[in-house]
Amino acid sequence: MTYLIVRKYDSGSEYCKPNYHIETYSDNLKDANKKLSALMLLNEDEKHYTFSIVQHHDQDPLLLTEEVA
């Protein structure tokens, strides 16, 4: 199983849609949590960014869930 760390950029403007970007990935949850913590610390001053961990099975298509969106 692969864990994707997804960055969401949302300016809060009604004219712009949120933007999603796969920041990095990991093959185990422990490393994914470490990377997530590091990214959150590096971007703590940026109020428009949020990060989420998404599980991805290699054979399935990638779909964003409601908790990420």
C-alpha positions, 0 to 999 in steps of 0.5 A: 500500500502506498500513502500519498501526502496531498497538499491542498491550496485554498485561497478562500476566494469564491472565484478560485477552486481549491488546488490539489497536489501530491507532495510526496509518498511513502510505502509505510504509515510511519514515514508518511506521518513523519513527512506530514509533520515536517511539511506542516512545520515548514508551512505553518505560516502559510494559512492557505495550505493544508496537508492530508494523508491518503491511502492508495492501493496500487491497482485502484484509481486515485479518488479524493475522499470527502475528508480531503476535499 
